[in-house]
Amino acid sequence: MNYCQLTMAVTALANALAGMLNEDEISVLAALLTQLGDTLATINTHKEICEARHDDNEESIKKR
C-alpha cells in the first residue's frame, strides 16, 4: 500500500465512523486515538533510547 492508498483508506474510515457516531462519540474517539498515537510514540522512543544505551554499554565493555 502506498501513501495515497493509505491516506484514502484512513479518510474513508473516518467518513464511515463519522456517519455512524454522534459528535460526542467522535470527539471521544478522536481523543482516544490521539492518546494511542502519542503513547505508542513514547514507547517507541523509550525503546530506541534504551537500546542505544544498551549498545553503548556493550561497546564500552568490549573496549575494556
N, CA, C and O atoms as a GROMACS GRO file, in nm:
protein
  256
    1MET      N    1   0.085  -0.118   0.000
    1MET     CA    2   0.000   0.000   0.000
    1MET      C    3   0.090   0.124   0.000
    1MET      O    4   0.179   0.136   0.084
    2ASN      N    5   0.066   0.214  -0.093
    2ASN     CA    6   0.145   0.337  -0.097
    2ASN      C    7   0.077   0.446  -0.012
    2ASN      O    8  -0.032   0.426   0.041
    3TYR      N    9   0.143   0.561  -0.002
    3TYR     CA   10   0.090   0.666   0.085
    3TYR      C   11  -0.046   0.719   0.039
    3TYR      O   12  -0.128   0.757   0.123
    4CYS      N   13  -0.070   0.722  -0.090
    4CYS     CA   14  -0.201   0.769  -0.138
    4CYS      C   15  -0.313   0.672  -0.098
    4CYS      O   16  -0.419   0.714  -0.052
    5GLN      N   17  -0.286   0.544  -0.114
    5GLN     CA   18  -0.385   0.444  -0.076
    5GLN      C   19  -0.408   0.445   0.076
    5GLN      O   20  -0.521   0.431   0.122
    6LEU      N   21  -0.300   0.462   0.150
    6LEU     CA   22  -0.311   0.466   0.296
    6LEU      C   23  -0.397   0.583   0.342
    6LEU      O   24  -0.486   0.566   0.425
    7THR      N   25  -0.369   0.703   0.290
    7THR     CA   26  -0.446   0.820   0.332
    7THR      C   27  -0.591   0.812   0.285
    7THR      O   28  -0.681   0.860   0.353
    8MET      N   29  -0.613   0.753   0.168
    8MET     CA   30  -0.752   0.736   0.123
    8MET      C   31  -0.826   0.638   0.213
    8MET      O   32  -0.944   0.659   0.244
    9ALA      N   33  -0.760   0.532   0.255
    9ALA     CA   34  -0.823   0.435   0.344
    9ALA      C   35  -0.856   0.498   0.478
    9ALA      O   36  -0.964   0.475   0.533
   10VAL      N   37  -0.764   0.577   0.532
   10VAL     CA   38  -0.789   0.644   0.660
   10VAL      C   39  -0.904   0.742   0.648
   10VAL      O   40  -0.988   0.751   0.737
   11THR      N   41  -0.908   0.817   0.538
   11THR     CA   42  -1.016   0.912   0.515
   11THR      C   43  -1.150   0.840   0.502
   11THR      O   44  -1.250   0.885   0.558
   12ALA      N   45  -1.152   0.729   0.430
   12ALA     CA   46  -1.275   0.652   0.415
   12ALA      C   47  -1.322   0.599   0.550
   12ALA      O   48  -1.442   0.601   0.580
   13LEU      N   49  -1.228   0.551   0.632
   13LEU     CA   50  -1.263   0.503   0.765
   13LEU      C   51  -1.319   0.616   0.851
   13LEU      O   52  -1.419   0.597   0.921
   14ALA      N   53  -1.256   0.732   0.846
   14ALA     CA   54  -1.304   0.847   0.924
   14ALA      C   55  -1.445   0.887   0.880
   14ALA      O   56  -1.530   0.916   0.963
   15ASN      N   57  -1.468   0.888   0.751
   15ASN     CA   58  -1.601   0.924   0.700
   15ASN      C   59  -1.706   0.820   0.742
   15ASN      O   60  -1.817   0.857   0.779
   16ALA      N   61  -1.670   0.692   0.736
   16ALA     CA   62  -1.764   0.588   0.777
   16ALA      C   63  -1.797   0.599   0.926
   16ALA      O   64  -1.913   0.590   0.965
   17LEU      N   65  -1.694   0.620   1.009
   17LEU     CA   66  -1.717   0.635   1.152
   17LEU      C   67  -1.800   0.759   1.184
   17LEU      O   68  -1.890   0.755   1.268
   18ALA      N   69  -1.770   0.869   1.115
   18ALA     CA   70  -1.844   0.993   1.139
   18ALA      C   71  -1.992   0.977   1.105
   18ALA      O   72  -2.077   1.040   1.166
   19GLY      N   73  -2.021   0.893   1.008
   19GLY     CA   74  -2.160   0.868   0.971
   19GLY      C   75  -2.234   0.783   1.071
   19GLY      O   76  -2.358   0.783   1.073
   20MET      N   77  -2.161   0.709   1.155
   20MET     CA   78  -2.225   0.617   1.250
   20MET      C   79  -2.224   0.670   1.393
   20MET      O   80  -2.297   0.618   1.478
   21LEU      N   81  -2.144   0.772   1.421
   21LEU     CA   82  -2.127   0.820   1.557
   21LEU      C   83  -2.183   0.961   1.573
   21LEU      O   84  -2.190   1.037   1.477
   22ASN      N   85  -2.223   0.994   1.696
   22ASN     CA   86  -2.266   1.132   1.721
   22ASN      C   87  -2.143   1.218   1.752
   22ASN      O   88  -2.032   1.166   1.761
   23GLU      N   89  -2.163   1.347   1.768
   23GLU     CA   90  -2.050   1.439   1.788
   23GLU      C   91  -1.968   1.406   1.912
   23GLU      O   92  -1.846   1.413   1.908
   24ASP      N   93  -2.035   1.371   2.021
   24ASP     CA   94  -1.962   1.336   2.144
   24ASP      C   95  -1.877   1.210   2.124
   24ASP      O   96  -1.763   1.204   2.168
   25GLU      N   97  -1.934   1.111   2.057
   25GLU     CA   98  -1.861   0.987   2.032
   25GLU      C   99  -1.741   1.010   1.941
   25GLU      O  100  -1.634   0.952   1.961
   26ILE      N  101  -1.759   1.096   1.842
   26ILE     CA  102  -1.648   1.130   1.752
   26ILE      C  103  -1.537   1.199   1.831
   26ILE      O  104  -1.419   1.169   1.813
   27SER      N  105  -1.574   1.291   1.918
   27SER     CA  106  -1.474   1.362   1.999
   27SER      C  107  -1.397   1.268   2.090
   27SER      O  108  -1.275   1.278   2.101
   28VAL      N  109  -1.468   1.176   2.154
   28VAL     CA  110  -1.402   1.080   2.243
   28VAL      C  111  -1.310   0.988   2.163
   28VAL      O  112  -1.198   0.962   2.204
   29LEU      N  113  -1.358   0.939   2.050
   29LEU     CA  114  -1.276   0.851   1.967
   29LEU      C  115  -1.151   0.924   1.916
   29LEU      O  116  -1.042   0.867   1.916
   30ALA      N  117  -1.167   1.048   1.873
   30ALA     CA  118  -1.052   1.126   1.826
   30ALA      C  119  -0.950   1.144   1.937
   30ALA      O  120  -0.830   1.129   1.915
   31ALA      N  121  -0.997   1.177   2.058
   31ALA     CA  122  -0.906   1.195   2.171
   31ALA      C  123  -0.836   1.063   2.205
   31ALA      O  124  -0.716   1.061   2.232
   32LEU      N  125  -0.912   0.955   2.204
   32LEU     CA  126  -0.855   0.824   2.234
   32LEU      C  127  -0.748   0.786   2.133
   32LEU      O  128  -0.641   0.738   2.172
   33LEU      N  129  -0.775   0.806   2.005
   33LEU     CA  130  -0.678   0.769   1.902
   33LEU      C  131  -0.554   0.860   1.907
   33LEU      O  132  -0.443   0.815   1.878
   34THR      N  133  -0.574   0.986   1.944
   34THR     CA  134  -0.460   1.075   1.962
   34THR      C  135  -0.373   1.027   2.077
   34THR      O  136  -0.250   1.022   2.065
   35GLN      N  137  -0.436   0.990   2.187
   35GLN     CA  138  -0.361   0.939   2.302
   35GLN      C  139  -0.290   0.809   2.264
   35GLN      O  140  -0.174   0.789   2.303
   36LEU      N  141  -0.356   0.722   2.192
   36LEU     CA  142  -0.294   0.597   2.148
   36LEU      C  143  -0.169   0.624   2.066
   36LEU      O  144  -0.065   0.563   2.089
   37GLY      N  145  -0.180   0.716   1.970
   37GLY     CA  146  -0.064   0.750   1.887
   37GLY      C  147   0.049   0.810   1.968
   37GLY      O  148   0.166   0.774   1.948
   38ASP      N  149   0.016   0.900   2.059
   38ASP     CA  150   0.118   0.961   2.145
   38ASP      C  151   0.184   0.858   2.234
   38ASP      O  152   0.306   0.861   2.253
   39THR      N  153   0.105   0.767   2.290
   39THR     CA  154   0.160   0.665   2.379
   39THR      C  155   0.250   0.569   2.302
   39THR      O  156   0.356   0.531   2.351
   40LEU      N  157   0.209   0.530   2.183
   40LEU     CA  158   0.293   0.443   2.100
   40LEU      C  159   0.424   0.513   2.064
   40LEU      O  160   0.530   0.449   2.063
   41ALA      N  161   0.418   0.641   2.034
   41ALA     CA  162   0.540   0.717   2.003
   41ALA      C  163   0.631   0.723   2.125
   41ALA      O  164   0.753   0.711   2.112
   42THR      N  165   0.574   0.742   2.243
   42THR     CA  166   0.653   0.746   2.366
   42THR      C  167   0.719   0.612   2.392
   42THR      O  168   0.838   0.606   2.424
   43ILE      N  169   0.645   0.504   2.376
   43ILE     CA  170   0.700   0.370   2.396
   43ILE      C  171   0.813   0.344   2.298
   43ILE      O  172   0.919   0.294   2.336
   44ASN      N  173   0.792   0.377   2.173
   44ASN     CA  174   0.892   0.354   2.070
   44ASN      C  175   1.019   0.435   2.098
   44ASN      O  176   1.130   0.383   2.084
   45THR      N  177   1.003   0.560   2.136
   45THR     CA  178   1.119   0.645   2.168
   45THR      C  179   1.195   0.589   2.287
   45THR      O  180   1.318   0.584   2.286
   46HIS      N  181   1.123   0.546   2.388
   46HIS     CA  182   1.186   0.489   2.507
   46HIS      C  183   1.265   0.364   2.470
   46HIS      O  184   1.378   0.345   2.515
   47LYS      N  185   1.205   0.278   2.387
   47LYS     CA  186   1.274   0.156   2.345
   47LYS      C  187   1.401   0.189   2.268
   47LYS      O  188   1.505   0.127   2.290
   48GLU      N  189   1.393   0.286   2.177
   48GLU     CA  190   1.510   0.325   2.099
   48GLU      C  191   1.622   0.377   2.188
   48GLU      O  192   1.738   0.342   2.169
   49ILE      N  193   1.587   0.459   2.285
   49ILE     CA  194   1.687   0.515   2.377
   49ILE      C  195   1.749   0.404   2.460
   49ILE      O  196   1.871   0.400   2.477
   50CYS      N  197   1.667   0.316   2.513
   50CYS     CA  198   1.719   0.206   2.595
   50CYS      C  199   1.809   0.114   2.514
   50CYS      O  200   1.914   0.071   2.562
   51GLU      N  201   1.770   0.084   2.390
   51GLU     CA  202   1.852   0.000   2.304
   51GLU      C  203   1.985   0.068   2.271
   51GLU      O  204   2.089   0.004   2.269
   52ALA      N  205   1.981   0.199   2.247
   52ALA     CA  206   2.104   0.272   2.217
   52ALA      C  207   2.196   0.271   2.338
   52ALA      O  208   2.317   0.253   2.323
   53ARG      N  209   2.141   0.290   2.455
   53ARG     CA  210   2.223   0.286   2.578
   53ARG      C  211   2.282   0.147   2.598
   53ARG      O  212   2.398   0.132   2.636
   54HIS      N  213   2.200   0.044   2.573
   54HIS     CA  214   2.247  -0.093   2.587
   54HIS      C  215   2.362  -0.119   2.490
   54HIS      O  216   2.463  -0.178   2.528
   55ASP      N  217   2.346  -0.075   2.365
   55ASP     CA  218   2.451  -0.092   2.265
   55ASP      C  219   2.577  -0.017   2.305
   55ASP      O  220   2.688  -0.069   2.290
   56ASP      N  221   2.560   0.104   2.356
   56ASP     CA  222   2.676   0.182   2.403
   56ASP      C  223   2.747   0.112   2.518
   56ASP      O  224   2.870   0.110   2.522
   57ASN      N  225   2.670   0.055   2.611
   57ASN     CA  226   2.729  -0.017   2.723
   57ASN      C  227   2.806  -0.140   2.677
   57ASN      O  228   2.914  -0.169   2.728
   58GLU      N  229   2.750  -0.212   2.580
   58GLU     CA  230   2.820  -0.329   2.528
   58GLU      C  231   2.949  -0.290   2.458
   58GLU      O  232   3.050  -0.359   2.474
   59GLU      N  233   2.948  -0.181   2.382
   59GLU     CA  234   3.070  -0.133   2.317
   59GLU      C  235   3.175  -0.093   2.420
   59GLU      O  236   3.294  -0.119   2.403
   60SER      N  237   3.129  -0.029   2.527
   60SER     CA  238   3.220   0.014   2.634
   60SER      C  239   3.284  -0.106   2.702
   60SER      O  240   3.403  -0.104   2.734
   61ILE      N  241   3.206  -0.211   2.724
   61ILE     CA  242   3.257  -0.331   2.789
   61ILE      C  243   3.359  -0.401   2.697
   61ILE      O  244   3.461  -0.450   2.746
   62LYS      N  245   3.332  -0.405   2.567
   62LYS     CA  246   3.422  -0.470   2.470
   62LYS      C  247   3.556  -0.399   2.463
   62LYS      O  248   3.659  -0.463   2.437
   63LYS      N  249   3.557  -0.268   2.484
   63LYS     CA  250   3.681  -0.189   2.474
   63LYS      C  251   3.771  -0.208   2.596
   63LYS      O  252   3.888  -0.172   2.592
   64ARG      N  253   3.718  -0.262   2.702
   64ARG     CA  254   3.798  -0.280   2.825
   64ARG      C  255   3.897  -0.391   2.813
   64ARG      O  256   3.971  -0.417   2.908
   0.00000   0.00000   0.00000
